[in-house]
Amino acid sequence: MTPGKNRYILYRLRVIKEQFLKEAARPNSKAGKWLEVWRTIVKAAEWRSIEDVRKTYPSADPVKVDSGRSVTIFNVCGNDFRLITAIHYDKQRLYTLRFLTHAEYDKNKWKKDL
């Protein structure tokens, strides 16, 4: 919370490209259910750093891509899939970038694309 003129503004993380999550996996699939729970948790989060993210998702990892930018990777359904995001902590925005199988992720092609 940040104080304003005699009031407080409650910041919550905003998920950008939510439709991407809905299209990433079939809604009734294991991954679809996981993504729906993840989205609900993220929208209620007040993450200010990767340390905050790891309190909720201990396996979340920051990774630097070829452009020099940093992304945050979430393991989905154990290690079956990877959700690649860009988190702007200062603006409380999370951008969904890629949803890959473990095999697609391991090829590292996505690092060149981002």
DSSP file (Angstrom, degrees, kcal/mol; ACC not computed):
  #  RESIDUE AA STRUCTURE BP1 BP2  ACC     N-H-->O    O-->H-N    N-H-->O    O-->H-N    TCO  KAPPA ALPHA  PHI   PSI    X-CA   Y-CA   Z-CA
    1    1 A M              0   0    0      0, 0.0     9,-0.2     0, 0.0     7,-0.0   0.000 360.0 360.0 360.0 145.0    0.0    0.0    0.0
    2    2 A T  E     -A    9   0A   0      7,-1.4     7,-1.8     0, 0.0     2,-0.1  -0.980 360.0-119.8-122.1 130.1    1.1    3.5   -0.7
    3    3 A P  E     +A    8   0A   0      0, 0.0     5,-0.2     0, 0.0     2,-0.2  -0.444  34.0 175.2 -70.9 140.0   -0.2    6.4    1.2
    4    4 A G        -     0   0    0      3,-3.7     2,-1.4    -2,-0.1     3,-0.2  -0.319  59.3 -39.4-115.4-156.6   -2.1    9.1   -0.6
    5    5 A K  S    S-     0   0    0      1,-0.3     3,-0.1    -2,-0.2     0, 0.0  -0.601 123.3 -37.1 -73.9  95.5   -3.8   12.2    0.8
    6    6 A N  S    S+     0   0    0     -2,-1.4     2,-0.3     1,-0.2    -1,-0.3   0.752 129.7  81.1  58.0  27.6   -5.3   10.6    3.9
    7    7 A R  S    S-     0   0    0     -3,-0.2    -3,-3.7    -5,-0.0     2,-0.4  -0.970  70.5-126.4-151.7 166.6   -6.0    7.4    2.0
    8    8 A Y  E     -A    3   0A   0     -2,-0.3     2,-0.6    -5,-0.2    -3,-0.0  -0.938  11.4-147.7-119.1 141.7   -4.3    4.2    0.9
    9    9 A I  E     -A    2   0A   0     -7,-1.8    -7,-1.4    -2,-0.4     2,-0.7  -0.940  15.2-143.8-107.2 123.8   -4.2    2.8   -2.6
   10   10 A L        -     0   0    0     -2,-0.6     2,-0.4    -9,-0.2    -2,-0.0  -0.787  14.6-154.4 -91.3 117.0   -4.1   -1.0   -2.7
   11   11 A Y        +     0   0    0     -2,-0.7     2,-0.3    35,-0.0    81,-0.1  -0.752  14.7 178.6 -93.0 136.8   -1.9   -2.3   -5.5
   12   12 A R        -     0   0    0     -2,-0.4     2,-0.3    80,-0.1    34,-0.2  -0.948  38.2 -95.7-129.9 153.1   -2.5   -5.7   -7.1
   13   13 A L        -     0   0    0     32,-2.1     2,-0.5    29,-0.5    80,-0.2  -0.502  35.3-145.6 -71.8 132.1   -0.6   -7.3   -9.9
   14   14 A R  E     -b   93   0B   0     78,-2.7    80,-3.0    -2,-0.3     2,-0.6  -0.871   6.9-141.4-101.8 128.6   -2.3   -6.8  -13.3
   15   15 A V  E     -b   94   0B   0     -2,-0.5     3,-0.5    78,-0.2     2,-0.4  -0.801  14.1-153.6 -92.4 121.1   -2.0   -9.7  -15.8
   16   16 A I  E    S+b   95   0B   0     78,-3.6    80,-1.7    -2,-0.6    77,-0.0  -0.792  76.1  19.1 -96.7 136.2   -1.6   -8.5  -19.3
   17   17 A K    >>  +     0   0    0     -2,-0.4     4,-0.9    78,-0.1     3,-0.7   0.919  68.0 164.5  71.7  47.8   -2.8  -10.7  -22.1
   18   18 A E  H >> S+     0   0    0     -3,-0.5     4,-1.7     1,-0.2     3,-0.5   0.847  71.9  64.3 -61.7 -33.2   -5.1  -12.9  -20.0
   19   19 A Q  H 3> S+     0   0    0      1,-0.3     4,-1.8     2,-0.2    -1,-0.2   0.860  93.8  61.8 -59.3 -34.2   -6.7  -14.2  -23.2
   20   20 A F  H <> S+     0   0    0     -3,-0.7     4,-1.4     1,-0.2    -1,-0.3   0.903 102.9  50.0 -56.4 -42.7   -3.4  -15.7  -24.0
   21   21 A L  H <X S+     0   0    0     -4,-0.9     4,-0.8    -3,-0.5    -1,-0.2   0.893 108.7  51.6 -64.5 -39.4   -3.6  -17.8  -20.8
   22   22 A K  H  < S+     0   0    0     -4,-1.7    -1,-0.2     1,-0.2    -2,-0.2   0.824 116.1  41.0 -67.4 -30.3   -7.1  -19.0  -21.7
   23   23 A E  H  < S+     0   0    0     -4,-1.8    -1,-0.2    -5,-0.2    -2,-0.2   0.626  98.0  78.4 -90.4 -15.0   -5.9  -20.0  -25.2
   24   24 A A  H  < S+     0   0    0     -4,-1.4     2,-0.3    -5,-0.2    -2,-0.2   0.853 106.5  11.2 -66.3 -36.5   -2.6  -21.6  -24.0
   25   25 A A  S  < S-     0   0    0     -4,-0.8    -1,-0.1    -3,-0.1     0, 0.0  -0.987  92.2 -88.6-142.4 150.0   -4.2  -24.8  -22.8
   26   26 A R    >   -     0   0    0     -2,-0.3     3,-1.9     1,-0.1     6,-0.5  -0.358  42.8-122.7 -56.4 134.0   -7.5  -26.5  -23.0
   27   27 A P  T 3  S+     0   0    0      0, 0.0    -1,-0.1     0, 0.0     9,-0.1   0.809 108.3  41.8 -53.3 -37.3   -9.7  -25.2  -20.1
   28   28 A N  T 3  S+     0   0    0      4,-0.1    -2,-0.1     5,-0.1     2,-0.1   0.394  94.5 103.4 -94.8   4.6  -10.3  -28.7  -18.7
   29   29 A S  S <> S-     0   0    0     -3,-1.9     4,-2.4     1,-0.1     5,-0.2  -0.337  87.9-106.3 -78.6 167.3   -6.8  -30.0  -19.1
   30   30 A K  H  > S+     0   0    0      1,-0.2     4,-2.1     2,-0.2     5,-0.1   0.924 123.4  45.5 -58.1 -45.9   -4.4  -30.3  -16.3
   31   31 A A  H  > S+     0   0    0      2,-0.2     4,-2.9     1,-0.2    -1,-0.2   0.884 110.1  54.9 -66.6 -39.0   -2.4  -27.3  -17.6
   32   32 A G  H  > S+     0   0    0     -6,-0.5     4,-1.8     1,-0.2    -2,-0.2   0.910 109.8  45.9 -61.1 -43.0   -5.6  -25.3  -18.1
   33   33 A K  H  X S+     0   0    0     -4,-2.4     4,-2.1     2,-0.2    -1,-0.2   0.912 112.8  50.7 -65.5 -42.5   -6.7  -25.8  -14.5
   34   34 A W  H  X S+     0   0    0     -4,-2.1     4,-2.8    -5,-0.2    -2,-0.2   0.930 110.1  49.8 -60.6 -46.0   -3.2  -25.0  -13.3
   35   35 A L  H  X S+     0   0    0     -4,-2.9     4,-2.7     1,-0.2    -1,-0.2   0.861 108.4  52.9 -62.9 -36.6   -3.1  -21.8  -15.3
   36   36 A E  H  X S+     0   0    0     -4,-1.8     4,-1.8     2,-0.2    -1,-0.2   0.921 112.4  44.0 -66.3 -43.2   -6.5  -20.7  -14.0
   37   37 A V  H  X S+     0   0    0     -4,-2.1     4,-2.4     2,-0.2    -2,-0.2   0.925 113.6  51.7 -64.9 -44.4   -5.4  -21.1  -10.4
   38   38 A W  H  X S+     0   0    0     -4,-2.8     4,-3.0     1,-0.2     5,-0.2   0.924 108.5  51.1 -57.3 -46.9   -2.1  -19.4  -11.2
   39   39 A R  H  X S+     0   0    0     -4,-2.7     4,-2.3     1,-0.2    -1,-0.2   0.898 110.1  49.2 -59.6 -42.7   -4.0  -16.4  -12.8
   40   40 A T  H  X S+     0   0    0     -4,-1.8     4,-0.8     2,-0.2    -1,-0.2   0.919 113.6  46.1 -63.5 -44.2   -6.2  -16.0   -9.7
   41   41 A I  H >< S+     0   0    0     -4,-2.4     3,-0.7     1,-0.2     4,-0.4   0.922 113.1  49.5 -64.8 -44.7   -3.2  -16.1   -7.3
   42   42 A V  H >< S+     0   0    0     -4,-3.0     3,-1.4     1,-0.2   -29,-0.5   0.899 105.1  56.7 -64.0 -41.5   -1.2  -13.7   -9.4
   43   43 A K  H 3< S+     0   0    0     -4,-2.3    -1,-0.2     1,-0.3    -2,-0.2   0.740 110.8  45.1 -65.1 -21.0   -4.0  -11.2   -9.7
   44   44 A A  T << S+     0   0    0     -4,-0.8    -1,-0.3    -3,-0.7    -2,-0.2   0.467  95.5 107.2 -96.5  -3.4   -4.2  -11.0   -5.9
   45   45 A A    <   -     0   0    0     -3,-1.4   -32,-2.1    -4,-0.4    -3,-0.0  -0.335  52.7-161.5 -79.2 156.3   -0.4  -10.8   -5.5
   46   46 A E        +     0   0    0    -34,-0.2     2,-0.3     6,-0.1    -1,-0.1  -0.491  27.3 173.5-128.4  59.5    1.6   -7.7   -4.5
   47   47 A W        +     0   0    0     -5,-0.2    45,-0.1     1,-0.1     3,-0.1  -0.519  17.2 170.7 -75.6 133.2    5.0   -8.9   -5.7
   48   48 A R        +     0   0    0      1,-0.3     2,-0.3    -2,-0.3    -1,-0.1   0.415  68.0   4.8-116.7  -6.3    7.8   -6.3   -5.5
   49   49 A S  S  > S-     0   0    0     40,-0.1     4,-1.7     1,-0.1     3,-0.4  -0.971  82.0 -91.8-165.6 169.9   10.7   -8.6   -6.4
   50   50 A I  H  > S+     0   0    0     -2,-0.3     4,-2.5     1,-0.2     5,-0.2   0.816 122.7  62.4 -62.7 -29.7   11.6  -12.2   -7.5
   51   51 A E  H  > S+     0   0    0      2,-0.2     4,-0.7     1,-0.2    -1,-0.2   0.895 103.2  48.4 -63.0 -38.9   12.0  -13.0   -3.8
   52   52 A D  H >> S+     0   0    0     -3,-0.4     4,-0.7     2,-0.2     3,-0.7   0.909 110.4  51.5 -65.1 -42.4    8.3  -12.2   -3.3
   53   53 A V  H >X S+     0   0    0     -4,-1.7     4,-3.3     1,-0.2     3,-1.3   0.921 106.5  54.7 -59.3 -44.2    7.4  -14.4   -6.3
   54   54 A R  H 3< S+     0   0    0     -4,-2.5    -1,-0.2     1,-0.3    -2,-0.2   0.663  94.4  67.7 -69.6 -16.3    9.4  -17.3   -4.8
   55   55 A K  H << S+     0   0    0     -4,-0.7    -1,-0.3    -3,-0.7    -2,-0.2   0.835 117.4  26.0 -67.4 -30.9    7.4  -17.1   -1.6
   56   56 A T  H << S+     0   0    0     -3,-1.3    -2,-0.2    -4,-0.7    -1,-0.1   0.821 139.2  26.2 -96.2 -41.9    4.4  -18.3   -3.7
   57   57 A Y    ><  -     0   0    0     -4,-3.3     3,-2.2    -5,-0.2    -1,-0.2  -0.790  66.7-176.3-126.2  85.9    6.2  -20.1   -6.5
   58   58 A P  T 3  S+     0   0    0      0, 0.0    -4,-0.1     0, 0.0    -1,-0.1   0.740  82.4  55.5 -57.4 -25.7    9.6  -21.3   -5.1
   59   59 A S  T 3  S+     0   0    0     16,-0.1    14,-0.1     2,-0.1     2,-0.1   0.467  76.6 122.6 -89.5   0.8   10.7  -22.7   -8.5
   60   60 A A    <   -     0   0    0     -3,-2.2    14,-0.2    -7,-0.1    -6,-0.1  -0.396  45.5-164.5 -62.6 135.9   10.1  -19.4  -10.4
   61   61 A D  E     -C   73   0B   0     12,-2.0    12,-3.1    -2,-0.1     2,-0.4  -0.980  19.2-136.1-129.4 134.7   13.4  -18.4  -12.1
   62   62 A P  E     -C   72   0B   0      0, 0.0     2,-0.4     0, 0.0    10,-0.2  -0.733  28.7-174.7 -82.1 136.9   14.6  -15.1  -13.6
   63   63 A V  E     -C   71   0B   0      8,-2.9     8,-2.9    -2,-0.4     2,-0.5  -0.999  21.4-136.1-135.1 134.5   16.3  -15.6  -16.9
   64   64 A K  E     -C   70   0B   0     -2,-0.4     6,-0.2     6,-0.2     2,-0.1  -0.789  25.1-153.6 -89.3 129.1   18.1  -13.1  -19.1
   65   65 A V    >   -     0   0    0      4,-2.7     3,-2.4    -2,-0.5    47,-0.1  -0.441  34.3 -89.9 -98.0 174.6   17.2  -13.4  -22.8
   66   66 A D  T 3  S+     0   0    0     45,-1.4    46,-0.1     1,-0.3    45,-0.1   0.771 123.7  60.6 -57.5 -29.8   19.2  -12.5  -25.9
   67   67 A S  T 3  S-     0   0    0     44,-0.5    -1,-0.3     2,-0.1     3,-0.1   0.613 117.6-111.2 -73.3 -10.4   17.8   -9.0  -26.0
   68   68 A G  S <  S+     0   0    0     -3,-2.4    -2,-0.1     1,-0.4    -1,-0.1   0.288  78.1 127.9  95.9  -9.4   19.2   -8.4  -22.5
   69   69 A R        -     0   0    0     45,-0.1    -4,-2.7    -5,-0.1     2,-0.4  -0.367  57.0-125.1 -76.8 160.2   15.8   -8.3  -20.9
   70   70 A S  E     -C   64   0B   0     -6,-0.2     2,-0.3    -3,-0.1    -6,-0.2  -0.901  26.3-175.9-108.4 135.5   14.9  -10.4  -17.9
   71   71 A V  E     -C   63   0B   0     -8,-2.9    -8,-2.9    -2,-0.4     2,-0.5  -0.843  21.5-128.0-121.9 162.6   11.9  -12.7  -17.9
   72   72 A T  E     -CD  62  85B   0     13,-2.9    13,-2.6    -2,-0.3     2,-0.4  -0.958  19.4-152.5-115.4 130.0   10.4  -14.9  -15.2
   73   73 A I  E     -CD  61  84B   0    -12,-3.1   -12,-2.0    -2,-0.5     2,-0.4  -0.855   5.9-164.0-105.4 132.2    9.8  -18.6  -15.8
   74   74 A F  E     - D   0  83B   0      9,-2.6     9,-2.5    -2,-0.4     2,-0.5  -0.957  18.7-132.1-113.3 132.2    7.1  -20.6  -14.0
   75   75 A N  E     - D   0  82B   0     -2,-0.4     2,-0.5     7,-0.2     3,-0.3  -0.718  25.2-154.4 -79.5 127.8    7.1  -24.4  -14.0
   76   76 A V  E  >> - D   0  81B   0      5,-2.5     5,-1.9    -2,-0.5     4,-0.6  -0.904  67.9  -6.0-110.6 130.9    3.6  -25.6  -14.9
   77   77 A C  T >45S-     0   0    0     -2,-0.5     3,-1.3     3,-0.2     2,-0.7   0.954 127.5 -58.4  54.8  56.0    2.3  -29.0  -13.8
   78   78 A G  T 345S-     0   0    0     -3,-0.3    -1,-0.1     1,-0.2     3,-0.1  -0.689 112.9 -30.1  76.2-114.9    5.7  -30.0  -12.4
   79   79 A N  T 345S+     0   0    0     -2,-0.7    -1,-0.2    -4,-0.1    -2,-0.2   0.126 110.5 104.2-120.6  19.7    8.0  -29.8  -15.4
   80   80 A D  T <<5S+     0   0    0     -3,-1.3    22,-2.0    -4,-0.6     2,-0.3   0.877  89.8  11.4 -69.2 -37.0    5.6  -30.6  -18.2
   81   81 A F  E   < -DE  76 101B   0     -5,-1.9    -5,-2.5    20,-0.3     2,-0.4  -0.874  63.8-140.7-136.7 165.5    5.3  -26.9  -19.4
   82   82 A R  E     -DE  75 100B   0     18,-2.7    18,-2.7    -2,-0.3     2,-0.6  -1.000   6.4-155.9-130.7 134.1    6.9  -23.5  -18.9
   83   83 A L  E     -DE  74  99B   0     -9,-2.5    -9,-2.6    -2,-0.4     2,-0.5  -0.951  13.5-157.0-107.0 121.1    5.1  -20.2  -18.7
   84   84 A I  E     +DE  73  98B   0     14,-3.0    13,-2.9    -2,-0.6    14,-1.6  -0.877  20.7 168.5-104.4 126.5    7.4  -17.3  -19.6
   85   85 A T  E     -DE  72  96B   0    -13,-2.6   -13,-2.9    -2,-0.5     2,-0.5  -0.866  33.1-138.0-132.3 162.2    6.4  -13.9  -18.3
   86   86 A A  E     - E   0  95B   0      9,-2.2     9,-3.1    -2,-0.3     2,-0.6  -0.993  23.3-160.3-120.0 120.9    7.8  -10.4  -17.9
   87   87 A I  E     - E   0  94B   0     -2,-0.5     2,-0.9     7,-0.2     7,-0.2  -0.900  10.3-165.5-107.8 123.4    7.1   -8.9  -14.6
   88   88 A H  E >>> - E   0  93B   0      5,-3.3     5,-1.8    -2,-0.6     4,-1.0  -0.838   9.2-177.2-104.4  92.3    7.3   -5.1  -14.1
   89   89 A Y  T 345S+     0   0    0     -2,-0.9     3,-0.4     1,-0.2    -1,-0.2   0.858  77.7  56.9 -61.5 -38.6    7.3   -4.8  -10.4
   90   90 A D  T 345S+     0   0    0      1,-0.2    -1,-0.2    -3,-0.1    -2,-0.0   0.807 117.8  33.4 -65.9 -29.5    7.3   -1.0  -10.3
   91   91 A K  T <45S-     0   0    0     -3,-0.7    -1,-0.2     2,-0.2    -2,-0.2   0.435 106.0-124.8-103.2  -2.4    4.1   -0.9  -12.4
   92   92 A Q  T  <5 +     0   0    0     -4,-1.0   -78,-2.7    -3,-0.4     2,-0.4   0.935  64.2 136.7  54.9  50.6    2.6   -4.1  -10.9
   93   93 A R  E   < -bE  14  88B   0     -5,-1.8    -5,-3.3   -80,-0.2     2,-0.5  -0.982  38.4-165.2-128.1 140.1    2.1   -5.6  -14.3
   94   94 A L  E     -bE  15  87B   0    -80,-3.0   -78,-3.6    -2,-0.4     2,-0.5  -0.991   9.0-157.2-124.9 123.3    2.8   -9.1  -15.5
   95   95 A Y  E     -bE  16  86B   0     -9,-3.1    -9,-2.2    -2,-0.5     2,-0.5  -0.872  11.1-140.9-101.8 126.9    3.0   -9.9  -19.2
   96   96 A T  E     + E   0  85B   0    -80,-1.7   -11,-0.2    -2,-0.5     3,-0.1  -0.774  30.6 165.5 -85.4 126.0    2.4  -13.4  -20.4
   97   97 A L  E     +     0   0B   0    -13,-2.9     2,-0.3    -2,-0.5   -12,-0.2   0.824  53.3   1.6-111.1 -47.7    4.8  -14.1  -23.2
   98   98 A R  E     - E   0  84B   0    -14,-1.6   -14,-3.0     2,-0.0     2,-0.4  -0.994  42.2-160.4-146.7 149.2    5.0  -17.8  -24.0
   99   99 A F  E     + E   0  83B   0     -2,-0.3     2,-0.3   -16,-0.2   -16,-0.2  -0.951  32.6 171.8-129.1 110.9    3.6  -21.1  -22.9
  100  100 A L  E     - E   0  82B   0    -18,-2.7   -18,-2.7    -2,-0.4     2,-0.1  -0.835  35.1-114.5-124.1 153.4    5.8  -24.0  -24.0
  101  101 A T  E  >  - E   0  81B   0     -2,-0.3     4,-2.4   -20,-0.2   -20,-0.3  -0.382  42.9-104.8 -71.4 165.4    6.2  -27.7  -23.5
  102  102 A H  H  > S+     0   0    0    -22,-2.0     4,-2.2     1,-0.2     5,-0.1   0.906 123.1  51.1 -58.8 -41.6    9.3  -28.8  -21.6
  103  103 A A  H  > S+     0   0    0    -23,-0.2     4,-0.8     2,-0.2    -1,-0.2   0.905 110.2  47.9 -64.8 -42.9   10.8  -29.9  -24.9
  104  104 A E  H >4 S+     0   0    0      1,-0.2     3,-0.7     2,-0.2     5,-0.4   0.912 111.7  51.3 -63.4 -42.1   10.1  -26.6  -26.7
  105  105 A Y  H >< S+     0   0    0     -4,-2.4     3,-1.7     1,-0.2    -2,-0.2   0.910 104.1  57.2 -60.4 -44.5   11.6  -24.7  -23.7
  106  106 A D  H 3< S+     0   0    0     -4,-2.2    -1,-0.2     1,-0.3    -2,-0.2   0.710  93.3  67.8 -64.4 -20.9   14.8  -26.8  -23.7
  107  107 A K  T << S-     0   0    0     -4,-0.8    -1,-0.3    -3,-0.7    -2,-0.2   0.703  92.3-147.3 -71.7 -18.0   15.5  -25.8  -27.4
  108  108 A N    X>  +     0   0    0     -3,-1.7     3,-1.0    -4,-0.4     4,-0.6   0.541  59.0 127.7  63.9   9.6   16.1  -22.2  -26.1
  109  109 A K  H >>  +     0   0    0     -5,-0.4     3,-1.2     1,-0.2     4,-1.1   0.859  65.0  65.4 -61.1 -34.1   14.7  -20.7  -29.4
  110  110 A W  H 3> S+     0   0    0     -6,-0.3     4,-1.2     1,-0.3    -1,-0.2   0.784  89.8  65.3 -60.3 -28.6   12.4  -18.6  -27.3
  111  111 A K  H <4 S+     0   0    0     -3,-1.0   -45,-1.4     1,-0.2   -44,-0.5   0.833 103.1  46.7 -65.3 -30.7   15.4  -16.7  -25.8
  112  112 A K  H << S+     0   0    0     -3,-1.2    -1,-0.2    -4,-0.6    -2,-0.2   0.785 109.8  54.4 -78.5 -28.0   16.2  -15.3  -29.3
  113  113 A D  H  <        0   0    0     -4,-1.1    -2,-0.2     1,-0.2    -1,-0.2   0.685 360.0 360.0 -80.5 -19.3   12.6  -14.3  -29.9
  114  114 A L     <        0   0    0     -4,-1.2    -1,-0.2    -3,-0.1    -2,-0.1   0.446 360.0 360.0-100.8 360.0   12.1  -12.2  -26.8
